[in-house]
Amino acid sequence: MLRKDVIAHFGSATEVVKKLTNLSHGAISQWGEVIPMGRAYEIQTITNGKLKVDLRLYSRKQPKSAA
């Protein structure tokens, strides 16, 4: 889930802080482009699926085998 989509959905970072548990403006400012997966699932729940977790954003590239 992208930070810009979350803020756009709620209207502002202040509104995001109001909706999520134990979150500060400082935490939002530390989010990268892709928000933490746990928060993404929380947002998916509180938006009743209007914003959805995209697992492709969280997949890690596997290193090539040295063999």
VMD Tcl script that draws the C-alpha trace (Angstrom):
set ca {
  {0.00 0.00 0.00}
  {1.38 3.36 -0.95}
  {1.68 6.24 1.48}
  {0.28 8.73 -1.02}
  {-2.86 6.61 -1.52}
  {-3.48 6.36 2.23}
  {-3.14 10.10 2.76}
  {-5.32 10.83 -0.28}
  {-8.01 8.46 0.99}
  {-8.17 10.05 4.44}
  {-7.55 13.60 3.22}
  {-4.46 14.39 5.28}
  {-1.77 12.88 7.46}
  {-3.62 14.31 10.47}
  {-6.69 12.24 9.61}
  {-4.54 9.12 9.18}
  {-3.17 9.66 12.71}
  {-6.72 9.96 14.06}
  {-7.83 6.69 12.43}
  {-4.90 4.41 13.27}
  {-3.96 3.15 16.72}
  {-0.77 4.33 18.40}
  {0.45 6.39 15.47}
  {2.12 9.79 15.45}
  {2.86 12.31 12.73}
  {6.50 11.42 13.20}
  {5.80 7.80 12.35}
  {4.02 8.75 9.15}
  {6.91 10.96 8.13}
  {9.23 7.96 8.53}
  {7.14 5.76 6.25}
  {8.73 5.28 2.87}
  {6.73 5.20 -0.34}
  {5.36 1.80 0.71}
  {3.86 1.81 4.20}
  {4.64 -0.95 6.71}
  {2.73 -4.16 6.03}
  {1.09 -4.27 9.46}
  {-0.31 -0.77 8.98}
  {-1.45 -1.69 5.49}
  {-3.54 -4.55 6.89}
  {-4.94 -2.25 9.59}
  {-5.91 0.30 6.92}
  {-7.46 -2.38 4.73}
  {-9.63 -3.38 7.69}
  {-10.72 0.10 8.75}
  {-11.51 1.11 5.16}
  {-13.56 -2.06 4.63}
  {-11.31 -3.00 1.74}
  {-11.42 0.32 -0.11}
  {-7.64 0.34 0.25}
  {-6.13 -3.10 -0.20}
  {-2.80 -4.67 0.68}
  {-0.79 -5.41 -2.45}
  {1.59 -8.19 -1.48}
  {3.71 -7.53 -4.57}
  {4.90 -4.32 -2.87}
  {6.23 -6.35 0.05}
  {7.93 -9.22 -1.75}
  {11.65 -9.38 -1.35}
  {13.86 -10.30 -4.23}
  {15.60 -13.57 -3.56}
  {19.36 -13.45 -4.07}
  {20.72 -15.60 -6.86}
  {22.35 -18.80 -5.71}
  {26.14 -18.78 -5.68}
  {26.17 -22.42 -6.79}
}
mol new
graphics top color blue
foreach p $ca { graphics top sphere $p radius 0.5 }
foreach p [lrange $ca 0 end-1] q [lrange $ca 1 end] { graphics top cylinder $p $q radius 0.2 }
display resetview
